[in-house]
Amino acid sequence: MKRERNIKMKSTGLSLNDYIDATDGIIDTIWELRLKEEEVYVWRDRTLPSTTGQTLDLEQTLRELSEHNVYGPDQAIWNEFFCTESLRSFFASGRKHKRIEIRFIGAPYGFEWHEIYLSTCPHSGCSSDRLLLFARRIESEMRSHLVEMAAQDDYDYVTYIDANTNHLLFVNSFATSF
């Protein structure tokens, strides 16, 4: 039996921009994909800060990101995930969320990891063709994951210094210590 969510909330006095500002440092990019209009509204974008507050052509924006920002070996994954047909199919599927990890061109290794979530617009008054995109950099998480995988598969333990934090890390195949 499915329960209907019909919750009436009192106004908190916070604006949409207050909520967006509260995610600063947690979420790097917030986009509103408008499939019917084939455009994207950029609420915030740390990768392309000059686009914040602008409405852009959806297909052109995704293509330019693929060509200029997405790490070469991941471009096919990006193009498949973000093709118009795939976006419309996701929306029509009834799923609420879709996630991808992708590499963008960046220093110091030539690429940087990003995690991207697509979400159907949760508000009942929201247009039925809109998706929300949230993205963040996940460099440290991916680095830790790769070290843990190496310790599990190839070694009894791994010891290394994380150059970003100056911490000595010890990872064994049974547990992680910091």
Helices and strands as residue ranges (DSSP letters): H 16-22, E 29-34, E 39-45, G 49-51, E 55-57, H 58-68, G 72-74, H 75-82, H 84-93, E 97-106, E 110-120, E 130-137, H 139-153, E 157-162, E 167-172, E 176-177
